[in-house]
Amino acid sequence: MDQQLTAGGICKRKVSVAYQNTSVTAAAQLMREDHVGCLVVVEDTNGSRQVRGLITDRDIVMSVVAMGLDPEPLCLEDVMSSRLVTANEGDPLPVLMRNMREHGVRRVPVVGPNDELMGLVTLDDVLKILAQEMHLLVGSMDASIKHERVRRP
C-alpha cells in the first residue's frame, strides 16, 4: 500500500467546516450542499483553523428536531459535541481505531502539532483501508497456493 497507515495518511484533507456562531439551520444547509454528515467546528487563530468541536446531522436531529426546538435562534455552540476526540497526524491506525471505539465516535478530526485542523477520518475511511489490506492478504494466500502447485505438482 502506498499510503501510510496513520491518521494523517488516511484522512481526507478537504473538510467542511463551520464556526461556533454559525446557525444550526445554516449548518444543516451546508451539510446538504457539501453532501456530508458532519462539520468540524473551527476558530480562526493566527491564520490557522483550530478545532473547537464537531456537529453531526444526528446531533441536529437529536438535540433540536426531536426536542421540538426552533432551530433559528440556535448556534452550533449550543448543540455541538462537547466531548471532542481528535487524532494527531502521526497516530498509527490501530491507535486511531482504539480511540474511536473507546469514545464511541465515527468521525475524528486530525490535527497538526499546534492543534490546527489537518483533515478528518471517518469510520468509512477506516473500513475502506482495512478492506484493502484484507484484499492484499487474500491475494497473498492465493499466490501462495499457486506457487505451491508449481513447486509440488
C-alpha positions as CSV (number, residue, x, y, z in Angstrom):
1,M,0.0,0.0,0.0
2,D,1.4,3.4,-1.0
3,Q,0.0,5.4,1.9
4,Q,0.9,5.4,5.5
5,L,-1.4,3.7,7.9
6,T,-1.6,6.8,10.1
7,A,-4.4,9.2,10.8
8,G,-2.6,11.8,8.6
9,G,-2.0,9.2,5.9
10,I,-5.7,8.2,5.6
11,C,-7.6,11.4,6.4
12,K,-9.5,13.5,3.9
13,R,-7.8,16.8,3.7
14,K,-10.8,18.7,2.2
15,V,-13.1,19.2,5.3
16,S,-16.4,21.0,5.6
17,V,-16.1,23.5,8.4
18,A,-18.3,25.9,10.3
19,Y,-17.9,28.3,13.3
20,Q,-19.4,28.2,16.8
21,N,-21.7,31.1,15.9
22,T,-23.0,29.5,12.7
23,S,-26.7,28.9,13.0
24,V,-28.0,25.4,13.2
25,T,-30.1,26.0,10.0
26,A,-27.1,27.3,8.1
27,A,-25.0,24.3,9.3
28,A,-27.7,21.9,8.1
29,Q,-27.8,23.6,4.7
30,L,-24.0,23.4,4.4
31,M,-24.1,19.7,5.2
32,R,-26.7,19.3,2.4
33,E,-24.7,21.4,-0.1
34,D,-21.5,19.5,0.6
35,H,-23.2,16.1,0.9
36,V,-21.6,15.4,4.3
37,G,-22.9,14.2,7.6
38,C,-20.8,16.4,9.8
39,L,-19.0,19.7,10.1
40,V,-15.8,20.4,12.0
41,V,-16.4,23.5,14.1
42,V,-13.3,25.7,14.0
43,E,-12.0,29.0,15.2
44,D,-9.6,31.0,13.1
45,T,-6.5,31.8,15.2
46,N,-3.3,33.4,13.8
47,G,-4.0,32.1,10.3
48,S,-4.8,28.5,11.2
49,R,-8.1,26.7,11.9
50,Q,-8.2,25.5,15.5
51,V,-10.7,22.6,16.1
52,R,-13.3,23.6,18.7
53,G,-16.0,20.9,18.1
54,L,-17.9,18.7,15.8
55,I,-21.5,18.8,14.7
56,T,-23.3,15.9,13.0
57,D,-26.6,15.6,11.3
58,R,-27.5,13.3,14.2
59,D,-26.7,16.0,16.7
60,I,-29.1,18.3,15.0
61,V,-31.8,15.7,14.9
62,M,-31.5,14.5,18.5
63,S,-30.8,17.9,20.1
64,V,-33.0,20.2,18.1
65,V,-35.6,18.4,15.9
66,A,-36.5,15.6,18.3
67,M,-36.8,18.1,21.2
68,G,-39.2,20.2,19.2
69,L,-36.9,23.3,19.4
70,D,-36.9,26.1,17.0
71,P,-33.5,25.9,15.1
72,E,-33.4,29.5,14.1
73,P,-32.1,31.1,17.3
74,L,-29.6,28.2,17.9
75,C,-25.9,28.3,17.1
76,L,-23.6,25.4,16.8
77,E,-22.0,26.1,20.2
78,D,-25.5,25.3,21.6
79,V,-25.7,21.8,20.2
80,M,-22.2,20.6,19.0
81,S,-20.5,17.7,20.7
82,S,-18.6,18.9,23.7
83,R,-16.7,15.7,24.0
84,L,-14.2,16.2,21.3
85,V,-11.9,13.4,20.2
86,T,-9.0,14.3,17.9
87,A,-6.1,12.4,16.4
88,N,-2.6,13.6,15.7
89,E,-1.4,13.1,12.1
90,G,1.2,10.6,13.2
91,D,-1.2,8.4,15.2
92,P,-1.0,4.8,13.9
93,L,-4.2,3.3,12.5
94,P,-4.6,0.8,15.5
95,V,-4.4,3.8,18.0
96,L,-6.9,5.7,15.9
97,M,-9.3,2.7,15.8
98,R,-8.9,2.1,19.6
99,N,-9.8,5.8,20.3
100,M,-12.8,5.7,18.0
101,R,-14.0,2.5,19.8
102,E,-13.3,3.7,23.3
103,H,-15.0,7.0,22.8
104,G,-17.9,5.7,20.6
105,V,-17.2,8.1,17.7
106,R,-17.3,7.6,13.9
107,R,-15.6,10.8,12.9
108,V,-12.3,12.2,14.2
109,P,-10.7,15.5,13.2
110,V,-7.0,15.1,12.6
111,V,-4.8,17.9,14.0
112,G,-1.3,19.1,13.5
113,P,1.4,20.0,16.1
114,N,-0.4,23.2,17.1
115,D,-3.9,21.6,17.2
116,E,-4.7,23.1,13.8
117,L,-7.2,21.2,11.6
118,M,-5.4,19.0,9.0
119,G,-8.2,16.6,8.0
120,L,-10.9,14.3,9.0
121,V,-11.0,10.5,9.4
122,T,-14.4,8.7,9.3
123,L,-15.3,5.1,10.1
124,D,-15.9,4.7,6.4
125,D,-12.3,5.7,5.7
126,V,-11.0,3.2,8.2
127,L,-13.2,0.4,6.9
128,K,-12.1,1.0,3.3
129,I,-8.4,0.9,4.3
130,L,-9.0,-2.3,6.3
131,A,-10.9,-3.9,3.3
132,Q,-8.0,-3.0,1.0
133,E,-5.5,-4.6,3.4
134,M,-7.6,-7.7,3.7
135,H,-7.8,-8.0,0.0
136,L,-4.0,-7.8,-0.2
137,L,-3.8,-10.6,2.4
138,V,-6.2,-12.8,0.4
139,G,-4.1,-12.2,-2.7
140,S,-1.1,-13.4,-0.8
141,M,-2.9,-16.6,0.1
142,D,-3.9,-17.2,-3.5
143,A,-0.4,-16.6,-4.7
144,S,1.0,-19.0,-2.1
145,I,-1.4,-21.7,-3.3
146,K,-0.3,-21.1,-6.9
147,H,3.3,-21.3,-6.0
148,E,2.8,-24.5,-4.0
149,R,1.1,-26.2,-7.0
150,V,4.0,-25.2,-9.3
151,R,6.7,-26.4,-6.8
152,R,4.9,-29.6,-5.8
153,P,2.7,-30.8,-8.7
